[in-house]
Amino acid sequence: GDSVTQMEGPVTLSEEAFLTINCTYTATGYPSLFWYVQYPGEGLQLLLKATKADDKGSNKGFEATYRKETTSFHLEKGSVQVSDSAVYFCALRRRGTSYGKLTFGQGTILTVHP
Amino acid sequence: DADVTQTPRNRITKTGKRIMLECSQTKGHDRMYWYRQDPGLGLRLIYYSFDVKDINKGEISDGYSVSRQAQAKFSLSLESAIPNQTALYFCATSDEPGTGWFDEQFFGPGTRLTVL
């Protein structure tokens, strides 16, 4: 079945540090890929998405590129802020499914210190 | 006001009790979902509904039931709660996919349920 694997957390960084959160996937066919963010006490919000190979999703300074050859969708940000502290989820949706089933990774907790 | 609301936000109950979690949305979406979140496991789909008359099991529906009372309301019930149902529960909604067949899901703030 489909699966998403994220790097182990938690990740602790200082403000303005470079962030990478690794995500790899296994899926039948050609899925769409997403990053969701969950701020403390809130529900998940879509951060960015990519629907085909070599697509780059970007939002709020975060970027991720759909790499079909390595089945990866790593999240990056050049300079993190304290306000980026949250849980980040990588997810996929298989193309052609009749409902919006998302397969999530286990989540990576990010803490950014001033 | 939030587009997707969940009540209660926190609940502690005892083994064997019946409990209902409620979700309401003002986004006008037809599709609604219930997920549970466990540490280290991400989110897993419990049930989903495409409209009031269409309800489907997700990957972990055992021990749960749902009711779609209206387009805007989707409730999750635990008929006889057990401790391993302690988790964070999220409701989500989405619209019909457009030409890009992507239907973004919008999540509520979650209900933290503890079963003693």
Interface residues (C-beta under 8 A of the other chain):
Chain A: V4 S32 G41 E42 G43 L44 Q45 L46 K49 T51 F89 A91 R93 R95 Y99 G100 K101 L102 F104 G105 Q106 G107
Chain B: V4 R31 Y33 Q37 G40 L41 G42 L43 R44 L45 Y48 F50 N56 G58 F90 A92 S94 P97 G100 W101 F102 D103 E104 Q105 F106 F107 G108 P109 G110
